[in-house]
């Protein structure tokens, strides 16, 4: 009996979620007015997927020696520069499509509304990083949304959050090959703060790279992330066209 109820509830929930996303896509594509990209954030340290960050003091002697011999090797890459690349790739991909019309970056980031908006304390506490010029905008700040519309005429805002991690693709433990894993959440709000679209896109890079004792080339990993971010952006656009 309980099993039947649970299955029925899951079916109803899936139907509602599908309906909400479908409805959100219609709203998103039904208007051609520009959307302000107001927030792009990610984790700062790229750790292994579904694992706690590795502490430097826990790395063994052989691994520490390898790190000294090759500065490009790492066990946890930094996303400080990657988030700027991610913003550029996302914006360029959207600008190259006929589906999403992003507002001029300077109009948004240099507006009085943006500079005085409330900050998201949760993101700051979690040490999430943002591209240069961006702030940790709090999506719950309805005064900001109304002020941005009043100042610029822009009625919709977009929030993009990335979770970057590395994931094993083949091998045993942390020896073998790994790939870059990207989780991209896209949220669009109207000027009243209502959520008109929200969906998560999760994928791993198609290319892989070598990993040995948990160490890998940071520069190679960043290249894998760039390709995975582009794939996530195209998945978002492909999803809108369905």
ChimeraX attribute file (.defattr): number of C-alpha atoms within 10 A of each C-alpha:
attribute: neighborCount
match mode: 1-to-1
recipient: residues
	/A:1	5
	/A:2	7
	/A:3	8
	/A:4	9
	/A:5	10
	/A:6	11
	/A:7	11
	/A:8	12
	/A:9	12
	/A:10	12
	/A:11	12
	/A:12	12
	/A:13	12
	/A:14	12
	/A:15	11
	/A:16	12
	/A:17	13
	/A:18	12
	/A:19	12
	/A:20	16
	/A:21	17
	/A:22	16
	/A:23	13
	/A:24	19
	/A:25	18
	/A:26	14
	/A:27	12
	/A:28	20
	/A:29	15
	/A:30	10
	/A:31	12
	/A:32	12
	/A:33	16
	/A:34	16
	/A:35	22
	/A:36	25
	/A:37	21
	/A:38	21
	/A:39	21
	/A:40	25
	/A:41	25
	/A:42	25
	/A:43	21
	/A:44	21
	/A:45	19
	/A:46	22
	/A:47	20
	/A:48	22
	/A:49	16
	/A:50	9
	/A:51	10
	/A:52	8
	/A:53	13
	/A:54	15
	/A:55	9
	/A:56	10
	/A:57	8
	/A:58	8
	/A:59	13
	/A:60	10
	/A:61	10
	/A:62	9
	/A:63	17
	/A:64	15
	/A:65	10
	/A:66	14
	/A:67	16
	/A:68	10
	/A:69	10
	/A:70	10
	/A:71	10
	/A:72	15
	/A:73	20
	/A:74	20
	/A:75	25
	/A:76	21
	/A:77	24
	/A:78	17
	/A:79	22
	/A:80	18
	/A:81	14
	/A:82	21
	/A:83	24
	/A:84	19
	/A:85	17
	/A:86	23
	/A:87	20
	/A:88	13
	/A:89	17
	/A:90	19
	/A:91	18
	/A:92	14
	/A:93	15
	/A:94	18
	/A:95	14
	/A:96	11
	/A:97	11
	/A:98	10
	/A:99	17
	/A:100	20
	/A:101	18
	/A:102	19
	/A:103	20
	/A:104	12
	/A:105	15
	/A:106	9
	/A:107	15
	/A:108	22
	/A:109	18
	/A:110	12
	/A:111	15
	/A:112	15
	/A:113	20
	/A:114	19
	/A:115	15
	/A:116	11
	/A:117	20
	/A:118	18
	/A:119	15
	/A:120	15
	/A:121	12
	/A:122	11
	/A:123	17
	/A:124	12
	/A:125	8
	/A:126	11
	/A:127	14
	/A:128	21
	/A:129	24
	/A:130	24
	/A:131	19
	/A:132	11
	/A:133	11
	/A:134	20
	/A:135	21
	/A:136	20
	/A:137	22
	/A:138	18
	/A:139	22
	/A:140	14
	/A:141	15
	/A:142	18
	/A:143	15
	/A:144	23
	/A:145	23
	/A:146	19
	/A:147	19
	/A:148	24
	/A:149	19
	/A:150	13
	/A:151	13
	/A:152	15
	/A:153	13
	/A:154	21
	/A:155	19
	/A:156	27
	/A:157	26
	/A:158	19
	/A:159	19
	/A:160	19
	/A:161	19
	/A:162	22
	/A:163	20
	/A:164	28
	/A:165	23
	/A:166	25
	/A:167	21
	/A:168	22
	/A:169	17
	/A:170	15
	/A:171	13
	/A:172	11
	/A:173	11
	/A:174	20
	/A:175	16
	/A:176	17
	/A:177	18
	/A:178	26
	/A:179	24
	/A:180	30
	/A:181	24
	/A:182	24
	/A:183	19
	/A:184	22
	/A:185	18
	/A:186	18
	/A:187	18
	/A:188	22
	/A:189	23
	/A:190	19
	/A:191	20
	/A:192	15
	/A:193	19
	/A:194	12
	/A:195	15
	/A:196	19
	/A:197	20
	/A:198	17
	/A:199	16
	/A:200	14
	/A:201	16
	/A:202	17
	/A:203	16
	/A:204	24
	/A:205	23
	/A:206	12
	/A:207	15
	/A:208	19
	/A:209	16
	/A:210	20
	/A:211	22
	/A:212	17
	/A:213	15
	/A:214	20
	/A:215	20
	/A:216	24
	/A:217	18
	/A:218	17
	/A:219	13
	/A:220	15
	/A:221	21
	/A:222	18
	/A:223	15
	/A:224	22
	/A:225	25
	/A:226	17
	/A:227	16
	/A:228	25
	/A:229	28
	/A:230	17
	/A:231	19
	/A:232	22
	/A:233	21
	/A:234	16
	/A:235	15
	/A:236	18
	/A:237	17
	/A:238	11
	/A:239	14
	/A:240	17
	/A:241	10
	/A:242	7
